[in-house]
């Protein structure tokens, strides 16, 4: 006799990967001992479905060590993030992956708007300090880029422009390629990690929202650093964006400070339709062991949340010195390998490109790589769309 709670867990996994007609104990073997291990929070042995639940419900994260920002890292995980176990199970059960808008795979293009204006007073002092450090450290390439950027400040001041205010250009670049994206905007600054010039961001926020909405871009809320711990802050931030005219349906936590057992339920309670925080800061891949959208499991309640989670598979910051330490050209090989995998196995996931990487003179090639990435998705039979569009299609397919 299979207990009702085990049936419910198995049903959630099977429905998530498209196995609606399959049953535990009939079409898929049931091993009681493996599910007992799951109940104890242990990674099960010898049962692919039980192991799939363990990964998708993120049971290994319940008592795991976290980094200085409270994030679960790839180094702490038992997963191989580039070989997601739920996709292996899908293949073993001969279940076809979903086609998003008819395409072989889908990539939700997303941008976090962390620093909308570079040349604030503190921004110029920071650039000067970096220039000095690069010179003293014998790094001529980065030093030249910082010097070139600082050399352009007088002209920007004269024109009242800024290298980070490239929102129309980003939307135009995407639109010319038949793509669309989502911009996650900060609407509250409660911690130094939210940015060094909060008063500038606050002053620019109405114009920022007007610019994005006017360009036809989707605007989501970028939950501030402390909002990951205080849902009331997130509620205020969502409301502020809505008062400015943004139709907010989606969310991403700043610094990817998502904890599936602590701060996802708050998103559901706020009426948000989807989240796309679920990724690793320190590597590429799939943190929940699945390459498609899913509804997160609420361990305490014993059922999935009414929230679509779009896996975050890659972001530009992962290639910075603090993590993989790779320039744009070297990063491209890793990103194309991810797309090659998706072309074979399917996928519906997001990528993150910060909006301060689109100034041609100082972006060190990241702006050109972004354009080539979009082209590479299309060349492999994929489609690039906004996170909201992917979440809307996923919501109709996923169990509730």
Protein Blocks (a to p, Z undefined) as FASTA:
>chain_A
ZZfklmmmmmmmmmmnopambcehilpccdfklmmmmmnopacehiaklmmmmmmnommm
mmgccdfkopacfklpcbdfklcfklmmmmmnopacddeehiabdcddddddfblbfblf
klmmmmmmmmmmmmmnopaklmmmmmmmmmmmmmmmmnopafklmmlmmmmmmmmnopac
dddddfbdfbfklojblmlmmmmmmmmmmmmmmnopacdddddfklmmmmklmmmmmmmm
mmnopacfbdcdehhiacfklmmmmmmmnopabdcfbccfkbgcjfkopabdcddddfkn
opacdddddddfbdfklmmmklnopafklmmmmmmmmmmmmmmnopaddddddfklmcfk
lnnommmmmmmmmmmmmmnopacddfklmmmmmmmmpcZZ
